[in-house]
Amino acid sequence: MYLLAYEDATELLNRHGIHAPVDDEHERRQRRIDRGTPIGIQAVHDENGQSFIALRAHHFGTMRLCPVSLSSAESMVDQLHLEGRVPLKPTLRLMLTNLLVRASKLFVEEALEQFSLDPVYVREHDYRIGRVKMLSTKELHVHKRLAPDAHDRGAVFAYRPTARVK
């Protein structure tokens, strides 16, 4: 198994619209901040080759087949709320639902063997990822992509002269 390097993992997270893990400098300075509610997201394959994604908080968890749909992710988040593990406001519910959908999509599309976002600290309007772990059976090489609105495409793609007016 190959463990993906931090830079490559961060690139894949950004590519799929998930925040990169943060190294909290406030704690090094002994400043108290509200971290939020810790949750964990893990995606694995079982012995039959089916992919599952699990969402857990405070020793309670729920699991679904990957990739999860929007409605399936909503039901996972609602189960955590019904157990009293996560305070649920509409913005937090939508944010967690989208995070689950994006995480399951990353796991399936990149053909990972194991994927973990643990801990993820969720607050009312944002989330912070503490650690990310991506394992693959084959060595992955993540190539940087240009942004959709990049102006330096000529540096990567062949130059084609345009018609000139004399």
N, C-alpha and C positions, 0 to 999 in steps of 0.2 A: 504494500500500500504506500502511496505517496501522499505526504502532507503538503498542501499548497502553501507556498511562501506568503508572508503577510502582504507584500505589495501586490501579488497576483490575486489574492483573496479580496483585497480592497478594490482592485480594478473590476473584478466580477460583481462585487456588491454594487458598485457605482453603476455598472452597465445594466443591472436589473432594478435600479431605483431604490436601493437599500442603503441607509447611512453606514458609513465605515465605523469600526470600533474606535472609541476615544480613550486616550490615556488621560485620566483626570488629574490635572495639575492642581486643582483646588485642594485635594486631599494631601498632596505633598506639602502644601503651605498651611496645613492644619485648619483650613476653612471648612465650616460645616455647610453642606448644601443638601437640598432635598433630592435624593437620588430617585425616588419613586418606588413603584411596586416591582420587585424582581420577578420575571417570568423566564421560561426557557423554551426554545424551539429546537427540536431535533428531527432530522429526516434520515431514515435508514431503509435498507432493503432487508426483507425477511429471508428465511431459508428457501422459500419458493420463488424468490426473485421479484416479489411485489414491493413497491415503494410505499412507505408510510411517513406521515409527518405528525409529530406530537407537539402539543402545546401544554405546558405545565406551569403551575404556580403553587407554592406552599404545599407540597406533597400530594397534589391532586393534578391529574392530567387527563387529556382527551386526545384521541388519535383518529386519523382519517387516511384514506388512500390518496396517494399523490398522482397527479397534481390536483389540488383542491379547487373547487369552484368558489365563487363569491358567496353563494348561499351556504355551502358547507363550512367555509371559514367563519361565517357569521354564527353558525350554530355552535362551533367550537368555542368562540369567544363568549357566547351566551351561556354555555355550560360552566365556564369558569366563573362567570358573574353569579349564576344561580347557586353555586357552591360557596359564594361569599369570598372568593379569592382575589377578585379584581374589581375595584370600583368602576362602574360603567356609566360614562356619559356619552352622548352621541359622537363627539369628536374622537374620544378614546376608542370607542367601538369600531368606528370606520378606520382609524389608523391601524389597529391591531388586525382587522380583517384584511386590509391591503398588504400589511407586512407578511401575513401568512400566505396569501396568494402569491406574492412575489418570491418568497422564500421557497415555496414548493415548485414554482416555475424555474427558478435557478437550479434547484436540485435535479430536476428532470432534464432540462435542456443541456446542462453541462455534464450530464452522465456521471455524477458524483456517487461515491459509494456510501459516504457518511457526510452529514452536514449538521452543524450545530451553531446556534446563536445562544450562548448561555454565559452570563446572564444578560437579559435585556431589561433595562430599567424604564418602565413606562410611567409617564406623568400625563397630565390632562391634555397637553398640546404637543408633546414630543416624546421621543424615545431615545435611549442611548444604549448602544451595544457595548458590553464589557469585553467579551471574547468571541471570536469566530474560529471555527475549525472545519476545514474541508479536506476530506480524504478521497482519493481516487485510486482505482486499480491500475491506471496507466498514468504516465507522467503527462501533466497538462502544461502547455505553453500558452500563456495568455498574451496575445498581441494587442498593443495599444491601438485604439481606433481614433479617427478624427471625429471631432464633434460635428453634428449635422450642419451647423452653421459656421464651420471653420473657414477661414480665409486663406489658409496656406495649402490648399489642395494641389496647387502646382508643384509643391515640394515633393509630393508623394506620387501624383499621377503625371503622366507624360504631358509635356507642354504642347499645345496645339495653337499655332498662330491664327489669329482671326484675320478677316479681310481688312486690308488697309486702304484708306481713301487717300488719293494723291491730290 
